[in-house]
Amino acid sequence: MVEGHLKKMQATLGVNDGETVNYVLPVGDTLVGLNQYLGKTIRLAFKGEINCTHCGRKTKKSYSQGFCYVCMTKLAQCDLCIMRPETCHYHLGTCREPEWGEKFCMQDHFVYLANSSGLKVGITRHTQVPTRWIDQGATQALPIFRVKTRLQSGLVETALKKYVADRTDWRKMLKGQAEEKQMFAERDRLLEEACSELEAIQKEHEAGQVELLSDAEEVAITYPVIEYPEKVSSMNFDKTPEIEGVLLGIKGQYLILDKGVLNIRKFGSYNVVFDA
């Protein structure tokens, strides 16, 4: 039995082809290896306390996956531009936390294609590969561009999402493996369709800042899942403080139980007891 505040699951990709993702659940200061519990009953009980992941103060509601209201309104990592990187305003001098922006936004990002509930375009910091793809439940991923800032990644993503989705259907993702895509062919199609927009972006920035990764390799991802649900039923600590069931799989940031699915990331900073 372990008690503590939840954080998003940590996930690592096996070094050999065909190896499944290994998941670890942080509960307070304890890291619980989850793959060992596949096929076994686990229990997570919410103790009724939520503490802001940044300042630690008690909060009745979790904002932006683990923050109190005050921190949500003040922190750069909770700003709208995190969800819409094309609106990054660091260069205008209006970033809530310039030092944070320098560290997290003014660094190399990848624009990629992923296949989770279907083909989608997305962005991530170079340090978050392949974590970002795993968090989205992607079974295939292919980097397309490497850029120097978050703003540039948002501009490229905006150009591409005119021709491909930019969101994951989480219910569809949790129902099974996505139909395999020819990722290189899809990339080439998108580059052709968005050619004029992409050329305009490259012209607006210095040479080498928006780099096409023509030699990038596709990444295949396999998840530890015994059985996918036919119907996806979401479980919620606010409505059901004690959640118990047989662990049938883990995909994205979801636990797949025989009684429903639980989005761990949604309940960051909730104080829970884990037992198996």
Long-range contacts (C-beta under 8 A, 24 or more apart in sequence): 1-273, 1-274, 1-275, 2-27, 2-28, 2-30, 2-32, 2-273, 2-274, 2-275, 3-27, 3-28, 3-47, 3-271, 3-272, 3-273, 3-274, 4-28, 4-29, 4-30, 4-271, 4-272, 5-51, 5-53, 5-268, 5-269, 5-270, 5-271, 5-272, 6-264, 6-267, 6-268, 6-269, 6-270, 6-271, 6-272, 7-53, 7-66, 7-268, 7-269, 8-65, 8-135, 8-253, 8-264, 8-265, 8-268, 9-34, 9-250, 9-253, 9-264, 9-265, 11-131, 11-134, 11-135, 13-130, 13-134, 13-219, 13-221, 14-222, 17-220, 18-222, 19-222, 20-222, 20-223, 20-224, 21-134, 21-221, 21-222, 21-223, 21-224, 21-250, 22-224, 23-224, 23-250, 25-264, 25-274, 27-272, 27-274, 32-274, 34-224, 34-247, 34-250, 34-255, 35-224, 35-250, 37-247, 37-276, 38-224, 38-226, 38-247, 38-248, 38-249, 38-250, 39-226, 39-246, 39-247, 39-248, 40-246, 40-247, 40-276, 41-244, 41-245, 41-246, 41-247, 41-276, 42-244, 42-245, 42-246, 42-247, 42-255, 42-257, 42-274, 42-275, 42-276, 43-242, 43-243, 43-244, 43-273, 43-274, 43-275, 43-276, 44-237, 44-242, 44-243, 44-244, 44-262, 44-272, 44-273, 44-274, 44-275, 45-241, 45-242, 45-243, 45-272, 45-273, 45-275, 46-237, 46-241, 46-242, 46-267, 46-270, 46-271, 46-272, 47-271, 47-272, 47-273, 48-241, 48-271, 49-270, 49-271, 50-269, 50-270, 50-271, 51-269, 51-271, 52-269, 53-268, 53-269, 59-269, 62-267, 62-268, 62-269, 62-270, 65-265, 65-266, 65-268, 66-268, 66-269, 67-269, 75-100, 76-100, 76-101, 76-104, 77-104, 81-150, 84-154, 85-123, 85-150, 85-151, 85-153, 85-154, 85-157, 86-151, 86-154, 86-155, 86-157, 86-158, 87-154, 88-149, 88-150, 88-151, 88-154, 90-149, 90-150, 90-151, 91-151, 104-150, 105-149, 105-150, 105-151, 106-148, 106-149, 106-150, 107-148, 107-149, 107-150, 108-146, 108-147, 108-148, 109-146, 109-147, 109-148, 109-149, 109-150, 109-152, 109-153, 110-143, 110-144, 110-145, 110-146, 110-147, 110-153, 110-213, 111-143, 111-144, 111-145, 111-146, 111-147, 111-153, 111-156, 111-157, 111-160, 112-141, 112-142, 112-143, 112-144, 113-141, 113-142, 113-144, 113-164, 113-183, 113-186, 113-187, 113-190, 114-138, 114-140, 114-141, 114-142, 115-139, 115-140, 115-141, 115-178, 115-180, 115-181, 115-183, 116-168, 116-173, 116-178, 116-252, 117-168, 117-169, 117-170, 117-171, 117-172, 117-173, 117-178, 118-165, 118-169, 118-172, 118-178, 118-179, 119-164, 119-165, 119-181, 119-186, 120-164, 120-165, 120-166, 120-167, 120-168, 121-157, 121-160, 121-161, 121-164, 121-165, 121-166, 121-190, 122-157, 122-166, 123-150, 123-153, 123-154, 123-156, 123-157, 125-150, 130-219, 130-221, 133-219, 133-221, 134-221, 134-252, 135-252, 135-253, 135-265, 136-168, 136-173, 136-252, 137-168, 137-170, 137-173, 137-174, 137-223, 137-251, 137-252, 137-254, 138-178, 138-221, 139-177, 139-178, 139-180, 139-220, 139-221, 139-222, 139-223, 140-178, 140-180, 140-181, 140-183, 140-218, 140-219, 140-220, 140-221, 141-183, 141-218, 141-219, 141-221, 142-183, 142-184, 142-187, 142-216, 142-217, 142-218, 142-219, 143-213, 143-216, 144-187, 144-190, 144-191, 144-212, 144-213, 144-216, 145-210, 145-211, 145-212, 145-213, 146-211, 146-213, 147-209, 147-210, 147-211, 148-205, 148-209, 148-210, 149-209, 152-201, 152-205, 152-209, 152-210, 155-201, 156-198, 156-201, 156-210, 159-194, 159-197, 159-198, 159-201, 160-190, 160-194, 160-198, 162-193, 162-194, 162-197, 163-189, 163-190, 163-193, 163-194, 164-190, 168-252, 170-232, 170-252, 170-254, 170-263, 171-232, 173-251, 173-252, 174-228, 174-229, 174-232, 174-251, 174-252, 174-254, 174-256, 174-261, 175-228, 175-229, 175-230, 175-232, 176-228, 183-218, 184-218, 223-249, 223-250, 223-251, 224-249, 224-250, 225-249, 225-250, 225-251, 225-256, 227-256, 228-256, 229-256, 229-260, 229-261, 232-260, 232-261, 233-259, 233-260, 233-261, 234-260, 234-261, 234-262, 234-263, 235-259, 235-260, 235-261, 235-262, 237-267, 237-270, 237-272
